[in-house]
Amino acid sequence: MNRFLKSLLSIVCFTATGAFGQNEPANKALAHTIDSLYNAEQACAQIKQTDSASAAYKRITHSNFPVVQQILDKYGFPGYDVVGKEVSDNYFVLVQHSDSNVVFQKKALKLMKIQVDRKNATGSNYGYLVDRINLNTGKKQIYGTQVQMGENGTKLKPCTDTLNLDKRRKSIGLIPIKDYLEQCDEVFRQLNPDKVKKEN
């Protein structure tokens, strides 16, 4: 499975588990900026050729990054009270995909934790970012959010203490790992219909 489609997994799966209300953004200009960056990134998914989509994705995440960083420096992690729930989650996605700068991701994680503790940012998203940073720095993930999808089923990337994984997932609002892996398998089937047809 190509890298671009794998990057979409974090978006597809975490949005399917959200259950928060929406609210009007206090800072509409900031919300508009974040949405513009997010939409530019998501537009890459509309490109049919996967190689072209991957190249476009890399370009847009690179060009988006300075603005994504400036937002964090100026506002901290934008929570629900500033930009609304949906836009706050969209900003998380931009941070999650800033893998070229783990130092930035770590800074964002600390500031995001402040908002999560205030119930002003999505706890499950926090878990995704923790895992992303851990894997980016050679450590095992904690919440089991990062996976490898393929024709033979979805596999967890290195994860610590899998016996207690569901307890940790539940503590931040994530569904049980068995359900999550099944959800990811369905995502793979939808993204790879030709391979599914061959199997059938």
ABEGO torsion letter per residue (X at the ends): XBAAAAAAAAAAAAAAABABBBBBBABAAAAAAAAAAAAAAAAAAABABAAAAAAAAAAAAAAAAAAAAAAAAAAEBBBAAAAEAAAAAAAAAAAAAAAABAAAAAAAAAAAAAAAAAGABBAAAAAAAAAAAAAAAGBBBAAGABBBBBAAEBBBBBBBGAAAAAAAAAAAGBBBAAAAAAAAAAAAAAABAAAAAAAX
